[in-house]
Amino acid sequence: MLKINNLYANVGEKEILRNINLTVADGETRVFMGPNGAGKSTLGHVLMGNPAYTVKSGSIIFNGEDITDKSADVRARAGMFLSFQEPPEVMGLSLGAFLRSAAEQRRGAVIRLWDFKKELGEAMDLLQMDKSYADRSLNEGFSGGEKKKAEILQLLILKPSLAILDETDSGLDVDAVRLVSEGIREYQKRSGGSLIIVTHSTRILEYLNVDYTHVMVDGSITAEGDGSLVERINRDGYGNI
């Protein structure tokens, strides 16, 4: 699904990613961990095509297509999704209207309002979200937990083939982590999609099946392993990995 070859990227004149090589198969869950400033979130933004970052060399192949120079909207329509550490507020655009428009762009077809409302309602029930949030401006006045649930709601509606989740469990209480994890598992069950999870905490990983773990330091992948590497990091810290 995703193949990254010898990727180097800059922000301005500063090199922030160095020689990143990664292959992600269909349905895999890969976790990226590392100290602050290691480049984990940056990798997600570069993969999504954030124009603040410049790919200096290397390539990003997604579902067989070279998307290295493609814009973020093209990548999103192709099936790539990025959640945010701090989801932005958009006044005047309701959550429901945003999701219906995005889903139509993703699917390339008009979705009947009744069908969309049924699909949206079922997804909101799964996340235990108040239905009134669908009529409120996107993330405006939402608590931190509701913003993160809204991100997972997008995941369930858009059904991307690759979801990059950036600190999705940040600031969530135990119950919210469980609900968000249930939403992520349901997304994979329905779509068979792959996950790249960027996290400092391992709480969310307790509910998910991790295939591979990657440790990043100073913009490079410095260690790799299976799900047991998470346990080693918790026990020994990054310095001993």
C-alpha positions, 0 to 999 in steps of 0.5 A: 500500500505504501512504500517510502524510498530514501526520503529526505525532507526539509522545513525551510533550510533545515533537514528534518527527515533523513533516509526514511525507508518504509513499506506498509502492507494492507491492513498493517498497524505500525507504531512510531515512537520516540522522544520529542522533536524526533520527527514522528509528526513531521513524517505524517505531515510529509506523507500527507503533503503538507506544503510547509515541508519540502521533499528534497529527495526520495519518493512516496508510492501510495497504492502503486502511484508516485504521490511525492509531488501530489497535493494534500487534497489529491492524496486525501481523495486517493485514500490517505487520512491524517488526524491532528494533535490539535484539530482546528476549529472551523466556524460556520461549517457544521461537522455533518456538512463537512463530513458529507462533502468530504465523503462525496469527494472521497467516493466520487459520487453524491450521497443521498441525505437520508443515507448519509444521516443513517451512516453518520448516526450509526458511527456517532452511536459507536463513539457515544457522541451526542447527535447534536454535534453533527449540526455544530460548527466543526470542532468549535467549542468541542472539548479535547475529547470530543475533538478527538472523537470527531477525528475518528468519526471522520475515519469511519465515514471516509474509510481511507485505505491508510490512516495516519493518527498523530497523538490521537490519545493525547489528553484523553481519559481512560474511557475516551481512549477505549471508545476511540480505540473501538472506533479505530478497530471498527474502521479496520474491520470495515475497510481493511485499512492500514494504520500509522500511529504516532504516539508517546503514550502506549495506552491506546496500543493496549486495545490494538494489534501492533504489527511493527514498532519504529523508533525515531530519533533526530529525523531517522528511524533508529530501531525497529521491531514487532509489538513487543518493542513497545514493552521494551521501550516502556521498561527500558526507555529509548536510551537502551533501545 
